[in-house]
Amino acid sequence: MSLIVRVTASVTSSVGAPTLLDLEVYGPNGERWFQHWSGTVQVKPGVTEILVGTWTPPLTAPLGTYVVKVGVFWPDWGGMLHWNNFATSFAFEGP
């Protein structure tokens, strides 16, 4: 049986703009283990956008605390608008 980790990020903006939403999971040693991003999303002022990623940790994933990071970029990775380097964290204790 495999463990599945569902990672959800919500982003709310005060202005409307086309953006790309990025969701990343980093392991206890600082290495990136998962990344999921949207296509171009037209963010509307005051409306929360939700991005959901599903990660199946491999057997080689180290045990420990994982950090979720969230970024907002211009479309096609054209520049960073916002970066949350510690959106949340979770403990991974094995599959």
N, CA, C and O atoms as CSV, one atom per row, in Angstrom:
chain,resi,resn,atom,element,x,y,z
A,1,MET,N,N,0.838,-1.165,0.000
A,1,MET,CA,C,0.000,0.000,0.000
A,1,MET,C,C,0.894,1.241,0.000
A,1,MET,O,O,1.884,1.299,0.729
A,2,SER,N,N,0.541,2.229,-0.817
A,2,SER,CA,C,1.319,3.469,-0.924
A,2,SER,C,C,0.664,4.577,-0.118
A,2,SER,O,O,-0.559,4.653,-0.006
A,3,LEU,N,N,1.493,5.418,0.430
A,3,LEU,CA,C,1.020,6.610,1.117
A,3,LEU,C,C,0.849,7.703,0.077
A,3,LEU,O,O,1.705,7.877,-0.791
A,4,ILE,N,N,-0.244,8.436,0.159
A,4,ILE,CA,C,-0.484,9.560,-0.739
A,4,ILE,C,C,-0.642,10.804,0.115
A,4,ILE,O,O,-1.445,10.829,1.049
A,5,VAL,N,N,0.128,11.839,-0.207
A,5,VAL,CA,C,0.070,13.105,0.511
A,5,VAL,C,C,-0.639,14.113,-0.395
A,5,VAL,O,O,-0.198,14.373,-1.514
A,6,ARG,N,N,-1.719,14.663,0.093
A,6,ARG,CA,C,-2.442,15.699,-0.654
A,6,ARG,C,C,-2.032,17.047,-0.085
A,6,ARG,O,O,-2.219,17.315,1.101
A,7,VAL,N,N,-1.470,17.892,-0.941
A,7,VAL,CA,C,-0.981,19.201,-0.520
A,7,VAL,C,C,-1.844,20.256,-1.201
A,7,VAL,O,O,-1.991,20.257,-2.423
A,8,THR,N,N,-2.414,21.159,-0.394
A,8,THR,CA,C,-3.313,22.184,-0.911
A,8,THR,C,C,-2.793,23.564,-0.543
A,8,THR,O,O,-2.394,23.804,0.597
A,9,ALA,N,N,-2.802,24.464,-1.513
A,9,ALA,CA,C,-2.415,25.854,-1.265
A,9,ALA,C,C,-3.563,26.756,-1.690
A,9,ALA,O,O,-4.214,26.512,-2.706
A,10,SER,N,N,-3.802,27.784,-0.917
A,10,SER,CA,C,-4.810,28.778,-1.305
A,10,SER,C,C,-4.126,30.137,-1.400
A,10,SER,O,O,-3.302,30.496,-0.560
A,11,VAL,N,N,-4.486,30.885,-2.441
A,11,VAL,CA,C,-3.876,32.184,-2.713
A,11,VAL,C,C,-4.988,33.194,-2.940
A,11,VAL,O,O,-5.893,32.959,-3.741
A,12,THR,N,N,-4.922,34.317,-2.236
A,12,THR,CA,C,-5.881,35.400,-2.420
A,12,THR,C,C,-5.100,36.677,-2.709
A,12,THR,O,O,-4.118,36.982,-2.033
A,13,SER,N,N,-5.544,37.414,-3.714
A,13,SER,CA,C,-4.854,38.634,-4.114
A,13,SER,C,C,-5.780,39.836,-3.979
A,13,SER,O,O,-7.001,39.701,-4.057
A,14,SER,N,N,-5.197,40.998,-3.779
A,14,SER,CA,C,-5.991,42.230,-3.723
A,14,SER,C,C,-6.159,42.845,-5.112
A,14,SER,O,O,-6.944,43.776,-5.293
A,15,VAL,N,N,-5.420,42.322,-6.092
A,15,VAL,CA,C,-5.524,42.816,-7.467
A,15,VAL,C,C,-5.737,41.636,-8.414
A,15,VAL,O,O,-5.389,40.503,-8.084
A,16,GLY,N,N,-6.295,41.896,-9.566
A,16,GLY,CA,C,-6.478,40.853,-10.569
A,16,GLY,C,C,-5.302,40.817,-11.517
A,16,GLY,O,O,-4.778,41.855,-11.922
A,17,ALA,N,N,-4.892,39.608,-11.867
A,17,ALA,CA,C,-3.764,39.461,-12.785
A,17,ALA,C,C,-3.658,38.015,-13.228
A,17,ALA,O,O,-4.051,37.113,-12.487
A,18,PRO,N,N,-3.131,37.774,-14.428
A,18,PRO,CA,C,-2.834,36.395,-14.817
A,18,PRO,C,C,-1.578,35.929,-14.083
A,18,PRO,O,O,-0.565,36.628,-14.082
A,19,THR,N,N,-1.639,34.763,-13.466
A,19,THR,CA,C,-0.511,34.269,-12.685
A,19,THR,C,C,-0.317,32.776,-12.906
A,19,THR,O,O,-1.157,32.101,-13.501
A,20,LEU,N,N,0.795,32.285,-12.419
A,20,LEU,CA,C,1.106,30.856,-12.343
A,20,LEU,C,C,1.313,30.564,-10.862
A,20,LEU,O,O,2.083,31.261,-10.201
A,21,LEU,N,N,0.634,29.540,-10.327
A,21,LEU,CA,C,0.756,29.167,-8.921
A,21,LEU,C,C,1.660,27.955,-8.806
A,21,LEU,O,O,1.522,26.999,-9.570
A,22,ASP,N,N,2.589,27.987,-7.851
A,22,ASP,CA,C,3.593,26.942,-7.679
A,22,ASP,C,C,3.537,26.406,-6.255
A,22,ASP,O,O,3.485,27.175,-5.295
A,23,LEU,N,N,3.550,25.076,-6.125
A,23,LEU,CA,C,3.484,24.395,-4.837
A,23,LEU,C,C,4.652,23.423,-4.774
A,23,LEU,O,O,4.805,22.590,-5.667
A,24,GLU,N,N,5.491,23.514,-3.724
A,24,GLU,CA,C,6.679,22.672,-3.625
A,24,GLU,C,C,6.798,22.075,-2.225
A,24,GLU,O,O,6.414,22.704,-1.240
A,25,VAL,N,N,7.336,20.850,-2.145
A,25,VAL,CA,C,7.571,20.176,-0.867
A,25,VAL,C,C,9.061,19.875,-0.768
A,25,VAL,O,O,9.646,19.268,-1.665
A,26,TYR,N,N,9.673,20.314,0.351
A,26,TYR,CA,C,11.099,20.123,0.597
A,26,TYR,C,C,11.305,19.206,1.793
A,26,TYR,O,O,10.611,19.325,2.803
A,27,GLY,N,N,12.255,18.299,1.676
A,27,GLY,CA,C,12.543,17.327,2.720
A,27,GLY,C,C,13.392,17.878,3.844
A,27,GLY,O,O,13.792,19.042,3.822
A,28,PRO,N,N,13.670,17.022,4.840
A,28,PRO,CA,C,14.411,17.462,6.026
A,28,PRO,C,C,15.831,17.936,5.736
A,28,PRO,O,O,16.421,18.645,6.551
A,29,ASN,N,N,16.385,17.556,4.594
A,29,ASN,CA,C,17.746,17.990,4.240
A,29,ASN,C,C,17.741,19.156,3.255
A,29,ASN,O,O,18.789,19.525,2.725
A,30,GLY,N,N,16.557,19.742,3.006
A,30,GLY,CA,C,16.460,20.906,2.128
A,30,GLY,C,C,16.278,20.594,0.655
A,30,GLY,O,O,16.218,21.515,-0.160
A,31,GLU,N,N,16.188,19.318,0.287
A,31,GLU,CA,C,16.029,18.963,-1.120
A,31,GLU,C,C,14.556,18.975,-1.511
A,31,GLU,O,O,13.690,18.616,-0.712
A,32,ARG,N,N,14.278,19.389,-2.744
A,32,ARG,CA,C,12.899,19.409,-3.232
A,32,ARG,C,C,12.492,17.996,-3.630
A,32,ARG,O,O,13.173,17.341,-4.418
A,33,TRP,N,N,11.363,17.529,-3.071
A,33,TRP,CA,C,10.851,16.185,-3.351
A,33,TRP,C,C,9.606,16.203,-4.220
A,33,TRP,O,O,9.235,15.181,-4.797
A,34,PHE,N,N,8.958,17.360,-4.319
A,34,PHE,CA,C,7.717,17.430,-5.085
A,34,PHE,C,C,7.486,18.849,-5.555
A,34,PHE,O,O,7.778,19.808,-4.840
A,35,GLN,N,N,6.954,18.980,-6.779
A,35,GLN,CA,C,6.561,20.288,-7.300
A,35,GLN,C,C,5.327,20.113,-8.162
A,35,GLN,O,O,5.236,19.184,-8.964
A,36,HIS,N,N,4.388,21.013,-7.987
A,36,HIS,CA,C,3.162,21.020,-8.799
A,36,HIS,C,C,2.813,22.472,-9.079
A,36,HIS,O,O,2.850,23.303,-8.171
A,37,TRP,N,N,2.472,22.790,-10.327
A,37,TRP,CA,C,2.110,24.168,-10.633
A,37,TRP,C,C,0.916,24.195,-11.565
A,37,TRP,O,O,0.606,23.219,-12.249
A,38,SER,N,N,0.261,25.334,-11.570
A,38,SER,CA,C,-0.914,25.529,-12.408
A,38,SER,C,C,-0.478,26.018,-13.775
A,38,SER,O,O,0.677,26.392,-13.981
A,39,GLY,N,N,-1.401,26.009,-14.687
A,39,GLY,CA,C,-1.210,26.772,-15.914
A,39,GLY,C,C,-1.490,28.225,-15.550
A,39,GLY,O,O,-1.470,28.579,-14.371
A,40,THR,N,N,-1.745,29.048,-16.521
A,40,THR,CA,C,-2.079,30.441,-16.227
A,40,THR,C,C,-3.452,30.510,-15.573
A,40,THR,O,O,-4.433,29.980,-16.094
A,41,VAL,N,N,-3.501,31.171,-14.426
A,41,VAL,CA,C,-4.735,31.356,-13.666
A,41,VAL,C,C,-5.033,32.844,-13.619
A,41,VAL,O,O,-4.167,33.637,-13.250
A,42,GLN,N,N,-6.244,33.231,-13.986
A,42,GLN,CA,C,-6.637,34.638,-13.904
A,42,GLN,C,C,-7.153,34.900,-12.491
A,42,GLN,O,O,-8.320,34.653,-12.187
A,43,VAL,N,N,-6.265,35.404,-11.633
A,43,VAL,CA,C,-6.637,35.690,-10.251
A,43,VAL,C,C,-7.516,36.935,-10.227
A,43,VAL,O,O,-7.197,37.946,-10.853
A,44,LYS,N,N,-8.630,36.847,-9.495
A,44,LYS,CA,C,-9.546,37.986,-9.369
A,44,LYS,C,C,-9.389,38.589,-7.970
A,44,LYS,O,O,-9.147,37.856,-7.011
A,45,PRO,N,N,-9.520,39.895,-7.844
A,45,PRO,CA,C,-9.350,40.537,-6.542
A,45,PRO,C,C,-10.292,39.943,-5.487
A,45,PRO,O,O,-11.501,39.850,-5.704
A,46,GLY,N,N,-9.721,39.542,-4.344
A,46,GLY,CA,C,-10.506,39.027,-3.234
A,46,GLY,C,C,-11.009,37.604,-3.375
A,46,GLY,O,O,-11.648,37.090,-2.457
A,47,VAL,N,N,-10.739,36.953,-4.498
A,47,VAL,CA,C,-11.202,35.583,-4.728
A,47,VAL,C,C,-10.045,34.621,-4.450
A,47,VAL,O,O,-8.941,34.812,-4.960
A,48,THR,N,N,-10.295,33.602,-3.654
A,48,THR,CA,C,-9.260,32.640,-3.303
A,48,THR,C,C,-9.128,31.573,-4.383
A,48,THR,O,O,-10.105,30.925,-4.759
A,49,GLU,N,N,-7.917,31.404,-4.869
A,49,GLU,CA,C,-7.599,30.343,-5.826
A,49,GLU,C,C,-6.993,29.178,-5.055
A,49,GLU,O,O,-6.198,29.386,-4.139
A,50,ILE,N,N,-7.363,27.957,-5.419
A,50,ILE,CA,C,-6.886,26.758,-4.732
A,50,ILE,C,C,-6.056,25.928,-5.715
A,50,ILE,O,O,-6.461,25.712,-6.858
A,51,LEU,N,N,-4.893,25.467,-5.255
A,51,LEU,CA,C,-4.045,24.571,-6.037
A,51,LEU,C,C,-3.821,23.321,-5.204
A,51,LEU,O,O,-3.390,23.409,-4.055
A,52,VAL,N,N,-4.112,22.150,-5.776
A,52,VAL,CA,C,-3.979,20.880,-5.064
A,52,VAL,C,C,-2.981,19.998,-5.797
A,52,VAL,O,O,-3.086,19.804,-7.008
A,53,GLY,N,N,-2.022,19.470,-5.067
A,53,GLY,CA,C,-1.057,18.524,-5.617
A,53,GLY,C,C,-1.118,17.226,-4.839
A,53,GLY,O,O,-1.352,17.234,-3.630
A,54,THR,N,N,-0.910,16.117,-5.517
A,54,THR,CA,C,-0.910,14.805,-4.874
A,54,THR,C,C,0.457,14.175,-5.060
A,54,THR,O,O,0.911,13.975,-6.187
A,55,TRP,N,N,1.108,13.864,-3.955
A,55,TRP,CA,C,2.468,13.324,-3.961
A,55,TRP,C,C,2.470,11.947,-3.328
A,55,TRP,O,O,1.919,11.751,-2.245
A,56,THR,N,N,3.088,11.000,-4.004
A,56,THR,CA,C,3.304,9.663,-3.450
A,56,THR,C,C,4.791,9.570,-3.107
A,56,THR,O,O,5.619,9.383,-3.998
A,57,PRO,N,N,5.139,9.699,-1.813
A,57,PRO,CA,C,6.557,9.662,-1.438
A,57,PRO,C,C,7.199,8.329,-1.805
A,57,PRO,O,O,6.632,7.274,-1.520
A,58,PRO,N,N,8.365,8.361,-2.429
A,58,PRO,CA,C,9.056,7.109,-2.743
A,58,PRO,C,C,9.641,6.481,-1.482
A,58,PRO,O,O,9.772,7.143,-0.453
A,59,LEU,N,N,9.982,5.230,-1.568
A,59,LEU,CA,C,10.568,4.536,-0.422
A,59,LEU,C,C,11.887,5.163,0.011
A,59,LEU,O,O,12.317,4.981,1.150
A,60,THR,N,N,12.530,5.901,-0.890
A,60,THR,CA,C,13.812,6.545,-0.580
A,60,THR,C,C,13.660,7.886,0.145
A,60,THR,O,O,14.655,8.481,0.558
A,61,ALA,N,N,12.435,8.358,0.298
A,61,ALA,CA,C,12.226,9.645,0.965
A,61,ALA,C,C,12.618,9.533,2.438
A,61,ALA,O,O,12.161,8.626,3.134
A,62,PRO,N,N,13.466,10.454,2.918
A,62,PRO,CA,C,13.897,10.377,4.315
A,62,PRO,C,C,12.766,10.721,5.280
A,62,PRO,O,O,11.856,11.479,4.946
A,63,LEU,N,N,12.840,10.158,6.462
A,63,LEU,CA,C,11.880,10.474,7.502
A,63,LEU,C,C,12.213,11.838,8.086
A,63,LEU,O,O,13.374,12.247,8.103
A,64,GLY,N,N,11.201,12.532,8.561
A,64,GLY,CA,C,11.442,13.828,9.189
A,64,GLY,C,C,10.397,14.851,8.816
A,64,GLY,O,O,9.305,14.512,8.360
A,65,THR,N,N,10.746,16.114,9.015
A,65,THR,CA,C,9.825,17.223,8.762
A,65,THR,C,C,9.996,17.739,7.334
A,65,THR,O,O,11.108,18.015,6.883
A,66,TYR,N,N,8.877,17.862,6.641
A,66,TYR,CA,C,8.844,18.390,5.278
A,66,TYR,C,C,8.183,19.761,5.299
A,66,TYR,O,O,7.224,19.990,6.036
A,67,VAL,N,N,8.707,20.672,4.481
A,67,VAL,CA,C,8.206,22.042,4.421
A,67,VAL,C,C,7.511,22.260,3.083
A,67,VAL,O,O,8.022,21.869,2.034
A,68,VAL,N,N,6.341,22.887,3.133
A,68,VAL,CA,C,5.593,23.248,1.928
A,68,VAL,C,C,5.850,24.723,1.640
A,68,VAL,O,O,5.705,25.578,2.514
A,69,LYS,N,N,6.236,25.002,0.388
A,69,LYS,CA,C,6.507,26.368,-0.057
A,69,LYS,C,C,5.560,26.694,-1.200
A,69,LYS,O,O,5.237,25.828,-2.013
A,70,VAL,N,N,5.115,27.948,-1.259
A,70,VAL,CA,C,4.141,28.356,-2.270
A,70,VAL,C,C,4.637,29.625,-2.954
A,70,VAL,O,O,5.073,30.570,-2.297
A,71,GLY,N,N,4.565,29.632,-4.287
A,71,GLY,CA,C,4.977,30.799,-5.056
A,71,GLY,C,C,3.904,31.261,-6.017
A,71,GLY,O,O,3.092,30.469,-6.495
A,72,VAL,N,N,3.910,32.550,-6.293
A,72,VAL,CA,C,3.032,33.145,-7.300
A,72,VAL,C,C,3.938,33.846,-8.302
A,72,VAL,O,O,4.756,34.688,-7.932
A,73,PHE,N,N,3.783,33.493,-9.570
A,73,PHE,CA,C,4.648,34.003,-10.632
A,73,PHE,C,C,3.809,34.585,-11.764
A,73,PHE,O,O,2.622,34.283,-11.891
A,74,TRP,N,N,4.436,35.417,-12.579
A,74,TRP,CA,C,3.805,35.812,-13.831
A,74,TRP,C,C,3.714,34.564,-14.705
A,74,TRP,O,O,4.486,33.627,-14.503
A,75,PRO,N,N,2.791,34.521,-15.674
A,75,PRO,CA,C,2.679,33.344,-16.542
A,75,PRO,C,C,4.019,32.964,-17.174
A,75,PRO,O,O,4.879,33.812,-17.411
A,76,ASP,N,N,4.167,31.684,-17.434
A,76,ASP,CA,C,5.375,31.121,-18.056
A,76,ASP,C,C,6.635,31.414,-17.237
A,76,ASP,O,O,7.718,31.581,-17.799
A,77,TRP,N,N,6.494,31.475,-15.912
A,77,TRP,CA,C,7.623,31.721,-15.005
A,77,TRP,C,C,8.311,33.048,-15.321
A,77,TRP,O,O,9.529,33.171,-15.188
A,78,GLY,N,N,7.513,34.050,-15.746
A,78,GLY,CA,C,8.059,35.331,-16.183
A,78,GLY,C,C,8.525,36.259,-15.082
A,78,GLY,O,O,8.852,37.412,-15.365
A,79,GLY,N,N,8.568,35.818,-13.867
A,79,GLY,CA,C,9.016,36.636,-12.739
A,79,GLY,C,C,8.196,36.307,-11.511
A,79,GLY,O,O,7.015,35.977,-11.619
A,80,MET,N,N,8.806,36.393,-10.352
A,80,MET,CA,C,8.127,36.039,-9.110
A,80,MET,C,C,7.379,37.240,-8.549
A,80,MET,O,O,7.923,38.340,-8.450
A,81,LEU,N,N,6.115,37.010,-8.182
A,81,LEU,CA,C,5.298,38.037,-7.555
A,81,LEU,C,C,5.271,37.877,-6.035
A,81,LEU,O,O,5.223,38.864,-5.302
A,82,HIS,N,N,5.300,36.635,-5.571
A,82,HIS,CA,C,5.271,36.367,-4.127
A,82,HIS,C,C,5.833,34.972,-3.875
A,82,HIS,O,O,5.655,34.061,-4.683
A,83,TRP,N,N,6.515,34.822,-2.738
A,83,TRP,CA,C,7.055,33.523,-2.343
A,83,TRP,C,C,6.846,33.341,-0.844
A,83,TRP,O,O,7.247,34.190,-0.049
A,84,ASN,N,N,6.219,32.235,-0.463
A,84,ASN,CA,C,6.062,31.886,0.953
A,84,ASN,C,C,6.995,30.706,1.202
A,84,ASN,O,O,6.697,29.583,0.795
A,85,ASN,N,N,8.098,30.948,1.856
A,85,ASN,CA,C,9.137,29.944,2.053
A,85,ASN,C,C,8.784,28.913,3.128
A,85,ASN,O,O,9.470,27.901,3.270
A,86,PHE,N,N,7.715,29.173,3.879
A,86,PHE,CA,C,7.285,28.234,4.910
A,86,PHE,C,C,5.775,28.340,5.058
A,86,PHE,O,O,5.278,28.878,6.048
A,87,ALA,N,N,5.037,27.820,4.059
A,87,ALA,CA,C,3.570,27.880,4.112
A,87,ALA,C,C,3.044,26.968,5.214
A,87,ALA,O,O,2.110,27.324,5.933
A,88,THR,N,N,3.651,25.791,5.343
A,88,THR,CA,C,3.308,24.857,6.410
A,88,THR,C,C,4.368,23.770,6.433
A,88,THR,O,O,5.290,23.777,5.619
A,89,SER,N,N,4.238,22.843,7.359
A,89,SER,CA,C,5.140,21.702,7.419
A,89,SER,C,C,4.356,20.490,7.904
A,89,SER,O,O,3.271,20.620,8.472
A,90,PHE,N,N,4.928,19.303,7.670
A,90,PHE,CA,C,4.318,18.084,8.164
A,90,PHE,C,C,5.408,17.070,8.444
A,90,PHE,O,O,6.494,17.135,7.868
A,91,ALA,N,N,5.113,16.138,9.325
A,91,ALA,CA,C,6.061,15.078,9.664
A,91,ALA,C,C,5.800,13.872,8.776
A,91,ALA,O,O,4.660,13.428,8.642
A,92,PHE,N,N,6.848,13.349,8.176
A,92,PHE,CA,C,6.758,12.136,7.365
A,92,PHE,C,C,7.468,11.031,8.150
A,92,PHE,O,O,8.670,11.103,8.404
A,93,GLU,N,N,6.704,10.021,8.522
A,93,GLU,CA,C,7.241,8.946,9.355
A,93,GLU,C,C,7.298,7.613,8.627
A,93,GLU,O,O,7.437,6.562,9.252
A,94,GLY,N,N,7.189,7.658,7.291
A,94,GLY,CA,C,7.337,6.456,6.475
A,94,GLY,C,C,6.053,6.007,5.830
A,94,GLY,O,O,4.962,6.336,6.297
A,95,PRO,N,N,6.183,5.249,4.747
A,95,PRO,CA,C,4.997,4.759,4.016
A,95,PRO,C,C,4.264,3.667,4.771
A,95,PRO,O,O,3.253,3.156,4.289
